Amino acid sequence: MRLGLALPHYSSDPADGAATWERVARIANVAEESGFASVWVSDHLFVDWGKYGASAEPQGSLECWTTLSAL
């Protein structure tokens, strides 16, 4: 069985800070070193986090195709 990991390329919690390239790249490297077969990002640039119980304030996101290309 091959497993992949969805990268946190968006911010859903203001206390967690904005999504940054450095953070996403570090997590992707750890995933590769840990044996994950793939990493994923979604193309949901605008998410209503309020409906999931998080703050309804707009949060940052790294654009998916640019993020994958850079990785």
VOBA-1610 file (N, C-alpha, C; in pm, whole numbers, padded with zeros to 5 digits, always signed):
BEGIN
Met+00084-00115+00000Met+00000+00000+00000Met+00090+00123+00000Arg+00054+00221-00084Arg+00127+00348-00090Arg+00040+00457-00029Leu+00101+00538+00054Leu+00027+00645+00120Leu+00080+00781+00078Gly-00010+00878+00074Gly+00026+01016+00044Gly-00014+01105+00161Leu+00029+01230+00153Leu+00002+01325+00260Leu-00051+01455+00201Ala-00161+01505+00254Ala-00215+01634+00213Ala-00140+01744+00289Leu-00076+01832+00216Leu+00004+01938+00278Leu-00085+02052+00328Pro-00048+02112+00440Pro-00126+02225+00494Pro-00086+02356+00425His-00133+02376+00303His-00094+02494+00225His-00193+02608+00242Tyr-00277+02599+00340Tyr-00374+02703+00371Tyr-00375+02722+00522Ser-00431+02830+00568Ser-00442+02857+00711Ser-00588+02849+00752Ser-00619+02763+00846Ser-00756+02753+00894Ser-00770+02802+01038Asp-00657+02833+01100Asp-00659+02877+01239Asp-00566+02997+01255Pro-00622+03115+01284Pro-00537+03234+01297Pro-00425+03217+01400Ala-00447+03138+01503Ala-00345+03117+01605Ala-00227+03036+01551Asp-00251+02962+01443Asp-00148+02877+01383Asp-00057+02956+01290Gly-00094+03076+01255Gly-00014+03157+01165Gly-00049+03130+01019Ala+00001+03215+00933Ala-00028+03203+00790Ala+00048+03086+00730Ala-00008+03032+00625Ala+00061+02928+00549Ala+00183+02991+00484Thr+00299+02930+00500Thr+00421+02983+00439Thr+00488+02876+00354Trp+00563+02923+00255Trp+00636+02830+00169Trp+00734+02747+00252Glu+00805+02810+00344Glu+00904+02738+00425Glu+00840+02623+00502Arg+00726+02648+00560Arg+00657+02544+00638Arg+00611+02429+00548Val+00550+02462+00435Val+00501+02358+00343Val+00618+02277+00288Ala+00727+02343+00249Ala+00844+02272+00196Ala+00905+02181+00301Arg+00913+02228+00426Arg+00969+02145+00534Arg+00884+02020+00556Ile+00753+02036+00559Ile+00664+01921+00579Ile+00674+01825+00461Ala+00683+01877+00339Ala+00698+01791+00221Ala+00828+01711+00228Asn+00936+01773+00272Asn+01064+01703+00286Asn+01056+01593+00391Val+00993+01622+00503Val+00976+01521+00608Val+00890+01406+00557Ala+00786+01438+00480Ala+00700+01333+00424Ala+00780+01242+00333Glu+00865+01301+00248Glu+00947+01220+00158Glu+01045+01133+00236Glu+01111+01192+00335Glu+01205+01117+00418Glu+01136+01006+00496Ser+01008+01024+00526Ser+00932+00925+00603Ser+00873+00815+00516Gly+00889+00826+00385Gly+00844+00720+00297Gly+00708+00740+00232Phe+00648+00857+00246Phe+00521+00881+00178Phe+00544+00879+00028Ala+00449+00822-00045Ala+00461+00808-00190Ala+00429+00937-00264Ser+00352+01025-00202Ser+00310+01148-00270Ser+00270+01253-00168Val+00265+01376-00214Val+00208+01485-00135Val+00103+01553-00222Trp+00002+01606-00158Trp-00110+01667-00230Trp-00138+01806-00177Val-00195+01887-00263Val-00254+02014-00222Val-00388+02027-00292Ser-00477+02103-00235Ser-00609+02121-00296Ser-00614+02254-00369Asp-00714+02270-00454Asp-00727+02397-00526Asp-00841+02481-00472His-00868+02466-00343His-00971+02546-00277His-00907+02675-00226Leu-00908+02778-00308Leu-00843+02903-00269Leu-00926+02983-00170Phe-01056+02967-00175Phe-01145+03040-00086Phe-01234+02941-00013Val-01212+02925+00116Val-01287+02829+00196Val-01358+02904+00307Asp-01483+02872+00328Asp-01560+02930+00438Asp-01534+02847+00563Trp-01424+02877+00633Trp-01386+02798+00750Trp-01487+02811+00862Gly-01567+02917+00862Gly-01667+02936+00966Gly-01766+02820+00974Lys-01797+02758+00861Lys-01891+02646+00864Lys-01831+02520+00925Tyr-01699+02521+00947Tyr-01633+02408+01013Tyr-01598+02438+01157Gly-01645+02554+01206Gly-01621+02590+01345Gly-01499+02677+01368Ala-01423+02707+01264Ala-01305+02793+01278Ala-01348+02939+01262Ser-01253+03027+01274Ser-01281+03169+01255Ser-01330+03194+01113Ala-01427+03282+01099Ala-01480+03315+00966Ala-01394+03420+00896Glu-01290+03470+00964Glu-01201+03568+00902Glu-01128+03504+00784Pro-01104+03581+00677Pro-01030+03527+00562Pro-00891+03480+00603Gln-00849+03369+00550Gln-00718+03312+00581Gln-00635+03302+00454Gly-00504+03290+00470Gly-00414+03281+00356Gly-00408+03141+00297Ser-00362+03135+00173Ser-00348+03008+00104Ser-00236+03020+00002Leu-00160+02914-00015Leu-00061+02910-00123Leu-00128+02846-00244Glu-00115+02907-00360Glu-00179+02858-00482Glu-00124+02720-00515Cys-00212+02626-00549Cys-00175+02485-00558Cys-00075+02453-00668Trp-00095+02501-00788Trp-00006+02463-00900Trp+00134+02522-00882Thr+00143+02642-00832Thr+00273+02702-00806Thr+00345+02627-00694Thr+00271+02591-00590Thr+00329+02517-00478Thr+00383+02382-00524Leu+00305+02307-00601Leu+00352+02176-00650Leu+00471+02191-00743Ser+00468+02292-00829Ser+00581+02314-00921Ser+00708+02345-00844Ala+00698+02424-00740Ala+00815+02460-00661Ala+00870+02341-00584Leu+00783+02252-00540Leu+00829+02133-00468Leu+00903+02040-00562
//
